[in-house]
Amino acid sequence: MASGASSSPALPVLSLAAVVVVLLLAVRGEARPPHPLRGVRPLAFDEGYAQIFGSSNLALLRDGRRVRLALDESTGAGFASQDLFLHGFFSAAIRLPADYAAGVVVAFYLSNGDVYEKTHDELDFEFLGNVRGREWRVQTNVYGNGSTHAGREERYDLPFDPTDDFHHYSILWTSQRIIFYVDETPIREVVRTAAMGATFPSKPMSLYATIWDGSTWATLGGRYRVNYRYAPFVAEFADLVIRGCAVDPADRDPLSAACEARAGLESLAVPAERRAAMAAFRRAHTSYSYCHDRRRYPVALVECGAGALLPGRMFGPDGMRQHGRRHRAGAGAAARGGRRGGAQDDVM
């Protein structure tokens, strides 16, 4: 996903591009600092991360506790964790680019594609830009053991404007489950089953954050491309959290279970009182579900059992939300409480 990445360069002094970013953000206004998540400690950039591409399109602020990534005609930008992890809790507060952002992709994800080229695992948050006046979409995806032919995308409309302020986006990955969160509301849970086999991600991964040009697919299947007259497109990251099991990829026995217990990862799983909030968010805001896409998967994938499904009447045969059946009432409060090339939007 972070294509074009190179070895980590030293961070430069302010260039002309960086000055343009600073001036743009001065006009846009400073976002309020995000409320920290409970029970986890954010890291400064140099405590756990390194730049992977983008030169001066990555800028550090507030003593390295806030990161700005910019996309312009020359390049995007990105950073990655210094270590690989076998399970953990990974989170960032993100503010997305405002105004016209069609074709722009901001991604926060785990991957090991650089280590396991043909059998890689991946867990994604992808934010898909749109034309002016249309909302950003957020997409989650799960790949295991190189299973890119079977994308497990879900796509959501957010109950807030993600360009106004920071919101937390988090991934919990244990040996038994994967949970995606928006702020403190769980929005998706994938529980490991024997039938999933190696398609459940099970190899060490690095954490990445990137901004890049996804013109060929991100907005209405590529109908609207990045318009660089509106550049630079700036995404901001804060409250960077890694609470996980760092491993050496050469270690064939990383003692994951013992590390999970020490890190208390299962204690971060969805408690009973948050399951109602998760169900409310999913009913109100899921706009595409691969489990309901019968054109793509005439036979549903193994994890799409009855317990995992939203009501079928909500979706068409392509897995897209049927319009006129959105139920937003109460979902905004529930949320506040707390791939590429797969699904294509039929509306903006």
Salt bridges, closest charged atoms under 4 A:
GLU30 OE2 - ARG62 NH2 3.11
GLU30 OE2 - ARG66 NH1 2.87
GLU30 OE1 - ARG68 NH2 3.39
GLU47 OE2 - ARG41 NH1 3.66
GLU47 OE1 - ARG65 NH2 3.82
ASP99 OD1 - ARG132 NE 2.67
ASP121 OD2 - LYS203 NZ 3.23
GLU122 OE1 - HIS120 NE2 3.08
GLU122 OE2 - ARG339 NH1 1.96
ASP124 OD2 - ARG339 NH1 3.39
GLU153 OE1 - ARG296 NH1 2.67
GLU154 OE1 - ARG188 NE 3.85
GLU154 OE1 - ARG282 NH1 2.75
ASP157 OD1 - ARG137 NE 2.82
ASP157 OD2 - ARG326 NH1 2.35
ASP165 OD2 - ARG32 NH2 2.68
ASP183 OD2 - HIS167 ND1 2.92
GLU184 OE1 - ARG38 NH2 2.69
GLU189 OE2 - ARG177 NH1 2.98
GLU189 OE1 - ARG275 NH1 2.91
GLU236 OE1 - ARG68 NE 3.05
GLU236 OE2 - ARG95 NH1 3.14
ASP239 OD2 - HIS168 NE2 2.96
GLU260 OE2 - HIS87 ND1 2.94
GLU266 OE1 - ARG177 NE 3.22
GLU303 OE2 - ARG152 NE 2.40
ASP345 OD1 - ARG137 NH1 2.79
ASP345 OD1 - ARG155 NH1 2.86
ASP346 OD1 - HIS323 NE2 3.64
